[in-house]
Amino acid sequence: MLFTKKDILDMESLSVDEINLILDTADRMKEISIRPIKKVPTLRGKTVVLFFYEPSTRTRISFDIAAKRLSADSLSIAASTSSIVKGETLADTARNLEAMNPDIIVLRHSSAGTSHLLAGLVKSSVINAGDGMHAHPTQALLDLMTVREKRGGISGLRIAIIGDISHSRVARSNIIGFTKMGAEVVITGPPTMIPKGIETLGASVSYNVDKAICNADVIMMLRIQKERQKSFLFPTEREYSKVYGLTKERVENARSNVLIMHPGPVNRGVEIAYEVVDGPYSIILDQVTNGVAVRMALLYLVSGGARNAGAD
């Protein structure tokens, strides 16, 4: 099939066929990263602007590496070093960027909906690298890729997502992505961190962590996002870890081939134990590796590479 989307804004707008095309393309892109010379001329002459209003390590760097491995020119802009600190609006910043004719703008912003707003203002392709508590589609896609790679498929699997669901754009995108691909998703965490109506996205809710874990094929732990909480939603980190943390003992009661994931950054000893992060079931670093491949695939596809992908 041909990939015809100008922008990548959320998981809702991607069809199953489009998701499969992205993942298949990422599988091929991953091979480039293990070559002695990790570079191809595919996007030579293209310009990618990385515009990050929020701090980021994995997402920003992986997009930068992805662009460079495809031979695109990559430019990073942080809000703290842009004219936004002088009062310039996002719309005016977008129009100024557009006047420089970039091909792709990768945007991370603390407010939900900013990527959709930007996409309506510019002719350049826009890729959402996380907008507030709304969506993080590239994280969901790399998670889908990693699970498919390890299990050979996604349909029929049971995915347990545990932690601060209310403040997690990763949780929302993964619920939509995994259910769309045929998996069953159960979420659990403190009642104060489970938003009302989350079931409408396709997930079931359980407040029993051990029950959710024992039947899961994949356990995805989430960080407590204190920076997004207006008030503390749990008594202490110690109590949170005891009740909702993924300990070695809990993993031993899970399925023998369970996969353990985390979008990062990891707070060791809080939501996940030290020995579990580095244990045999952890595929956290595989997620990081696949993040580069997925972002290479997206840069390629929104740049018109779908013509080549569809010819395979």
C-alpha positions as CSV (number, residue, x, y, z in Angstrom):
1,M,0.0,0.0,0.0
2,L,1.0,3.6,-0.4
3,F,1.5,5.8,2.7
4,T,-0.4,9.0,2.0
5,K,-0.4,10.8,5.4
6,K,1.3,14.2,5.6
7,D,1.5,14.1,9.4
8,I,1.9,11.6,12.2
9,L,-0.2,13.1,15.1
10,D,-1.8,10.2,17.1
11,M,-2.6,6.5,17.0
12,E,-6.3,7.1,16.4
13,S,-5.7,8.4,12.9
14,L,-3.5,5.4,11.8
15,S,-5.3,2.4,10.3
16,V,-4.1,-1.2,11.0
17,D,-2.7,-1.3,7.4
18,E,-0.8,1.9,8.0
19,I,0.6,0.7,11.3
20,N,1.7,-2.6,9.7
21,L,3.4,-0.6,6.9
22,I,5.2,1.5,9.4
23,L,6.4,-1.5,11.4
24,D,7.4,-3.4,8.2
25,T,9.4,-0.4,7.0
26,A,11.0,-0.1,10.5
27,D,12.1,-3.7,10.3
28,R,14.0,-2.9,7.1
29,M,15.4,0.3,8.6
30,K,16.8,-1.5,11.6
31,E,19.3,-3.3,9.4
32,I,20.9,0.0,8.5
33,S,21.9,0.6,12.2
34,I,23.9,-2.6,12.4
35,R,26.0,-1.9,9.3
36,P,29.7,-0.9,9.6
37,I,28.7,2.4,7.9
38,K,25.3,3.4,9.4
39,K,24.2,5.8,6.7
40,V,22.2,5.7,3.5
41,P,21.4,8.6,1.1
42,T,17.7,8.1,1.2
43,L,16.7,11.6,2.5
44,R,19.7,13.6,1.2
45,G,18.6,17.2,0.7
46,K,15.7,17.0,3.2
47,T,15.6,19.1,6.3
48,V,14.2,17.9,9.6
49,V,13.6,20.4,12.4
50,L,13.4,19.0,16.0
51,F,11.4,21.5,18.0
52,F,11.2,20.4,21.7
53,Y,9.4,22.6,24.2
54,E,9.9,19.9,26.9
55,P,13.1,18.1,28.0
56,S,13.8,14.8,26.2
57,T,16.7,12.4,25.9
58,R,15.6,9.2,24.1
59,T,13.0,10.8,21.7
60,R,15.0,13.8,20.7
61,I,18.3,11.9,20.2
62,S,16.7,9.0,18.4
63,F,15.0,11.4,15.9
64,D,18.3,13.1,15.4
65,I,20.1,9.8,14.8
66,A,17.3,8.7,12.5
67,A,17.5,11.8,10.4
68,K,21.3,11.6,10.1
69,R,21.3,7.9,9.2
70,L,19.0,8.7,6.3
71,S,21.4,11.6,5.3
72,A,18.8,14.4,6.1
73,D,19.9,17.7,7.6
74,S,18.8,17.8,11.2
75,L,18.4,21.0,13.3
76,S,17.4,21.0,17.0
77,I,15.6,24.0,18.6
78,A,14.7,24.2,22.3
79,A,12.1,26.5,23.6
80,S,14.6,28.0,26.1
81,T,16.8,29.2,23.2
82,S,14.1,30.3,20.8
83,S,12.1,33.5,20.4
84,I,9.3,32.0,22.5
85,V,11.1,33.3,25.6
86,K,10.6,36.8,24.1
87,G,6.8,36.2,23.8
88,E,6.6,34.8,20.2
89,T,3.5,32.6,19.8
90,L,3.7,29.0,18.5
91,A,1.8,30.1,15.4
92,D,4.3,32.8,14.6
93,T,7.2,30.5,15.3
94,A,5.6,27.9,13.0
95,R,5.2,30.5,10.2
96,N,8.8,31.6,10.6
97,L,10.0,28.0,10.4
98,E,7.8,27.4,7.3
99,A,9.4,30.4,5.6
100,M,12.7,28.5,5.8
101,N,11.2,25.5,3.9
102,P,11.9,22.6,6.2
103,D,10.5,19.2,5.0
104,I,9.6,17.8,8.4
105,I,9.0,19.4,11.9
106,V,9.1,17.1,14.9
107,L,7.3,18.7,17.8
108,R,7.2,18.0,21.5
109,H,5.0,20.3,23.6
110,S,3.5,20.4,27.1
111,S,0.1,21.3,25.8
112,A,-2.3,18.7,24.2
113,G,-3.2,19.4,20.7
114,T,-0.2,21.5,19.7
115,S,0.9,19.1,17.0
116,H,-2.6,19.2,15.4
117,L,-2.5,23.0,15.5
118,L,0.9,23.1,13.9
119,A,0.0,20.7,11.2
120,G,-2.8,23.0,10.2
121,L,-0.5,26.0,9.9
122,V,2.4,24.6,7.9
123,K,2.9,22.7,4.6
124,S,5.7,20.7,6.2
125,S,5.0,17.3,7.6
126,V,4.5,17.3,11.3
127,I,5.4,14.4,13.6
128,N,4.1,14.5,17.2
129,A,6.9,13.6,19.6
130,G,4.5,14.0,22.6
131,D,1.9,16.6,23.3
132,G,0.9,17.1,27.0
133,M,-1.0,14.1,28.4
134,H,-2.6,13.5,25.0
135,A,-0.5,11.3,22.6
136,H,2.9,9.9,21.9
137,P,2.4,7.9,18.7
138,T,6.1,7.2,18.0
139,Q,6.5,5.6,21.4
140,A,3.5,3.4,20.9
141,L,4.8,2.4,17.4
142,L,8.2,1.4,18.8
143,D,6.5,-0.6,21.6
144,L,4.4,-2.4,19.0
145,M,7.5,-3.1,16.9
146,T,9.3,-4.5,19.9
147,V,6.5,-6.8,21.0
148,R,5.9,-8.0,17.5
149,E,9.6,-8.7,17.1
150,K,9.8,-10.7,20.3
151,R,6.5,-12.6,20.0
152,G,6.0,-12.8,16.2
153,G,2.7,-11.0,16.4
154,I,0.4,-8.9,18.6
155,S,-3.1,-10.2,18.2
156,G,-4.3,-12.2,21.1
157,L,-1.7,-11.0,23.6
158,R,-2.6,-9.6,27.0
159,I,-0.8,-6.3,27.8
160,A,-0.7,-5.0,31.4
161,I,0.0,-1.3,31.7
162,I,0.8,-0.3,35.3
163,G,1.4,3.1,37.0
164,D,0.4,6.7,36.5
165,I,-2.2,6.3,33.8
166,S,-3.8,9.7,34.3
167,H,-0.8,11.7,33.3
168,S,0.6,9.3,30.7
169,R,0.4,10.1,26.9
170,V,2.3,6.8,26.5
171,A,-0.5,4.8,28.1
172,R,-3.2,6.4,26.0
173,S,-1.3,5.8,22.7
174,N,-0.4,2.3,23.7
175,I,-3.9,1.4,24.7
176,I,-5.2,2.5,21.3
177,G,-2.3,1.0,19.4
178,F,-2.3,-2.4,21.0
179,T,-6.1,-2.8,21.0
180,K,-6.2,-1.7,17.4
181,M,-3.8,-4.5,16.6
182,G,-5.8,-7.2,18.3
183,A,-4.3,-7.3,21.8
184,E,-6.2,-7.2,25.1
185,V,-5.1,-4.3,27.4
186,V,-5.6,-4.1,31.1
187,I,-4.5,-1.1,33.1
188,T,-3.9,-0.9,36.8
189,G,-2.5,1.6,39.4
190,P,-3.7,3.7,42.3
191,P,-7.4,4.7,41.9
192,T,-6.2,8.3,42.0
193,M,-4.1,7.7,38.9
194,I,-6.8,6.0,36.8
195,P,-8.8,8.5,34.8
196,K,-12.6,8.2,34.6
197,G,-13.8,6.8,31.3
198,I,-10.4,5.3,30.3
199,E,-12.3,2.1,29.3
200,T,-13.7,4.0,26.3
201,L,-10.2,3.6,24.7
202,G,-10.6,-0.1,24.8
203,A,-8.8,-1.1,28.0
204,S,-10.2,-2.9,31.0
205,V,-9.3,-1.6,34.5
206,S,-8.1,-3.7,37.5
207,Y,-6.9,-2.5,40.8
208,N,-5.2,-5.8,41.7
209,V,-1.6,-5.6,40.4
210,D,-0.8,-9.3,41.0
211,K,-3.9,-10.5,39.1
212,A,-3.0,-8.3,36.2
213,I,0.6,-9.5,36.1
214,C,0.0,-13.2,36.4
215,N,-2.0,-13.4,33.1
216,A,0.0,-10.9,31.1
217,D,2.2,-11.6,28.1
218,V,3.7,-8.1,28.4
219,I,4.1,-5.9,31.5
220,M,4.6,-2.2,30.8
221,M,5.6,-0.1,33.8
222,L,5.1,3.7,33.8
223,R,6.9,6.4,35.7
224,I,5.1,8.5,38.3
225,Q,4.9,11.9,36.6
226,K,5.3,14.3,39.5
227,E,5.9,17.2,37.2
228,R,2.3,16.9,35.9
229,Q,0.6,16.3,39.3
230,K,-0.9,19.4,41.0
231,S,-0.9,17.4,44.3
232,F,0.6,14.1,45.4
233,L,-1.8,11.3,44.5
234,F,-0.2,8.7,46.8
235,P,1.2,8.7,50.4
236,T,4.9,7.9,49.8
237,E,7.2,6.4,47.2
238,R,7.9,3.5,49.5
239,E,4.3,2.6,49.8
240,Y,3.7,3.0,46.1
241,S,6.6,0.7,45.4
242,K,5.3,-1.9,47.8
243,V,1.8,-1.9,46.5
244,Y,2.2,-1.2,42.8
245,G,5.9,-1.7,42.0
246,L,7.2,-4.5,39.8
247,T,9.4,-6.6,42.2
248,K,11.5,-9.7,41.5
249,E,8.9,-11.7,43.4
250,R,6.0,-10.4,41.3
251,V,7.9,-11.2,38.1
252,E,8.5,-14.8,39.3
253,N,4.7,-15.2,39.6
254,A,4.2,-14.0,36.0
255,R,4.3,-16.1,32.9
256,S,7.7,-17.7,32.2
257,N,8.1,-15.8,29.0
258,V,6.7,-12.5,30.1
259,L,8.2,-9.3,28.5
260,I,8.9,-6.3,30.7
261,M,8.8,-2.8,29.1
262,H,9.2,0.8,30.3
263,P,9.1,3.9,28.1
264,G,11.7,5.7,30.3
265,P,13.1,7.4,32.1
266,V,13.1,4.6,34.7
267,N,12.9,5.4,38.5
268,R,14.7,2.3,39.8
269,G,13.4,1.1,43.1
270,V,10.1,3.0,42.7
271,E,7.9,1.6,40.0
272,I,10.4,-1.1,39.1
273,A,13.1,-2.9,41.0
274,Y,16.7,-2.6,40.2
275,E,17.1,-6.4,39.4
276,V,14.0,-6.4,37.2
277,V,15.3,-3.5,35.0
278,D,18.4,-5.5,34.2
279,G,16.8,-8.9,34.4
280,P,16.3,-11.5,31.6
281,Y,12.7,-10.5,30.9
282,S,13.5,-6.8,30.4
283,I,13.3,-5.5,26.8
284,I,13.7,-1.9,27.8
285,L,16.9,-1.4,25.8
286,D,15.3,-3.2,22.8
287,Q,12.7,-0.4,22.9
288,V,15.4,2.2,22.7
289,T,17.0,0.5,19.7
290,N,13.7,0.1,17.9
291,G,12.9,3.8,18.6
292,V,15.6,4.8,16.0
293,A,14.2,2.3,13.4
294,V,10.6,3.5,13.8
295,R,11.6,7.1,13.6
296,M,13.7,6.4,10.5
297,A,10.6,4.7,9.0
298,L,8.4,7.6,9.8
299,L,10.8,10.2,8.3
300,Y,11.1,8.1,5.2
301,L,7.4,7.5,4.8
302,V,6.2,11.1,5.3
303,S,8.9,12.3,2.9
304,G,7.4,10.3,0.1
305,G,9.1,7.0,0.6
306,A,5.8,5.3,0.5
307,R,6.1,5.2,-3.3
308,N,9.1,2.9,-2.8
309,A,7.6,1.0,0.1
310,G,4.5,0.3,-1.9
311,A,6.6,-1.1,-4.8
312,D,8.0,-3.9,-2.7
